Amino acid sequence: MIFLLYLLVIFLLFAVHSAFVIYAMGPMLLLQPTRRREEWYARLTRLLHPSDAGLPQEDLQILTRDGLKLDCWLIQQPRAARGTMLYLHGVGDCKIDGVRMAQFLFRHGYNVFLYDSRQHGQSEGSFCTYGFYEKYDVSSVIDYLESRKDLRLGPIGIFGTSMGGAVAIQTAAIDRRISAIVAQASFTELRKVFVDYQKRITRIPWHFIRNVAIGRSQKMANFKARFVSPLEDVKRLHCPILFIHGTEDVNIKPEYSRALHASAHEPKKLLLIHGAQHNDVWDVGGKVYEQALEDFFLKYVNRKSLRSLLKKVK
């Protein structure tokens, strides 16, 4: 009996400590993820800039609607592009993470635009809101691209990974200029994925701890977490969407992409890469992954395909 009481005391002390950690540190972990910069990526790859991949690189900054500067790269085709792809990175990452994908997209005839999301990389911003404000930043990017008289944009598509996939879905729900989306390893709801994150840190699944931490986060960053819900937004989309997820992803569960796919309208496709985790989907998927992307972009983010569709509509 005494031993059981001892274990109970230990558990309660651990629970109180964990609850305090989530209460005190949760908002900062949520709103201010560590910024990965060039030095971090240099340990993993030599492709730190588009020019390292032999791509024509233009450095620029654009302003968000609330006045933040976003650090960007534009990679423009020398001739008429099939279309223009935006690359949206995951939480903690920056545009450097997309150089490899930009090389792939450029090789297949697309303009590519990469940028550091607010509170990431070299961009300004104090808080990350996982799409609440970021979706409007994507629209600002498209506004800028449309203002460039030297660009022949064609159809505009988005490749978003992790948080970037969630932001892509949220953006397409409010911006009809987006022709197609690839959402790789996206989450369904911010509140739900934060519980997953909480469990990994503290091993405690109690929702009230999450509610307290998110409540403090909402006040600090002036946003509503319940509105960060790709699962609800995907129901309002009518653009083609390709969902990709690794079956062994422990950061963001593959069941989330299954749920998003089930709620989405046609045309849609779900590609599960067996054995892949959160960050190695391309490496594990190999040619199957690349072919799926190539086929999807060729069909839905392609100037010629768009012309054919418009002729059929007429």
Sequence and secondary structure as in RCSB ss.txt:
>XXXX:A:sequence
MIFLLYLLVIFLLFAVHSAFVIYAMGPMLLLQPTRRREEWYARLTRLLHPSDAGLPQEDLQILTRDGLKLDCWLI
QQPRAARGTMLYLHGVGDCKIDGVRMAQFLFRHGYNVFLYDSRQHGQSEGSFCTYGFYEKYDVSSVIDYLESRKD
LRLGPIGIFGTSMGGAVAIQTAAIDRRISAIVAQASFTELRKVFVDYQKRITRIPWHFIRNVAIGRSQKMANFKA
RFVSPLEDVKRLHCPILFIHGTEDVNIKPEYSRALHASAHEPKKLLLIHGAQHNDVWDVGGKVYEQALEDFFLKY
VNRKSLRSLLKKVK
>XXXX:A:secstr
 HHHHHHHHHHHHHHHHHHHHHHHHHHHHHHS     HHHHTTT S  SGGGGT  EEEEEEE TTS EEEEEEE
  SS  SEEEEEE  TT  GGGGHHHHHHHHHTTEEEEEE  TTSTT   S   TTTTHHHHHHHHHHHHHH TT
    SEEEEEETHHHHHHHHHHTT TTEEEEEEES  S HHHHHHHHHHHHHS   HHHHHHHHHHHHHHHT  G
GG  HHHHGGG  S EEEEEETT SSS HHHHHHHHHHS SSEEEEEETT  SS HHHHHHHHHHHHHHHHHHHH
S HHHHHHHHHHH 
